């Protein structure tokens, strides 16, 4: 483990945060796309106060972000976008010292603070996705296809800094949408570590933050046969029976049902940050590692 992370975390185990981000039925109005070859791309939600337009954000080999939001959601490419979490260097023009970054504010940030999330902990970002196809010159959702929740990116925290305390000399982050909003102490930026650092037995050679290019089975949260994206199939050890804590926002045991192949969770529709303490769920580190290995396969 990086000594700087050890000092900041003390002796506690890391925490994993399942963080809901990107387009969905309430923000953007539609799912993010899964392309014919399995590539995935999380679409940032609209934000009129942002300085970044959709048309300025790069996409992948299939399409730009501007094209996708216009064709799938009817949103103009000139509309402003909340590019957050910002995980991929190629998404937008960068200063030389740029690092992946994620912002949180208000009640969602209060929840992270109350859960004592900090350096060394790992965000796993998930969102709503659905397969698309190209008809003529435009992208459309495949008729009859289902929307699912899937993990699309990660960020291990190196630093947690309130926007109001951000050094004026570090101008590389000033483009970020959290600098255009309130500068209250509860408006916080999480800066990524340079390399991912887990326990020695779970060593993975990856950057401290990034986005998955393609969708694998290990990244899917939604139960395979479910028509409801929020019904998840998780490993059986996720069940909170005989554990000292539970995945935050999910203390209602009626949401958890043991089944063949694991445990189903009826995930809450409200709340952005679901925190799991690896002190109580040591199996979670290897589970997360198996997902992150998809980025290098």
Secondary structure, 3 states (H helix, E strand, C coil): CCHHHHHHHCCCCCEEEEEECCCECCCECCCEEECCCCEEECCCCECCCCCCEHHHCCCCCCCCHHHHHHHHHCCCCCCEECCCCECCHHHCCCCCCCCCEEEEEHHHHHHHHHCCCCCCCEEEEEEEEEEEEEECCEEEECCCCCEEEEEEEEEEEEEEEEHHHCCCCCHHHCCCHHHCCCCCCCEEEEEECCECCCCHHHCCCCECEEECCECCHHHECECCCCCCCCEEEECHHHCCCCCCCCCCCCCCHHHEEEECCEEEEECCCCCCEEEEECCCCCHHHHHHHHHHHHHHC
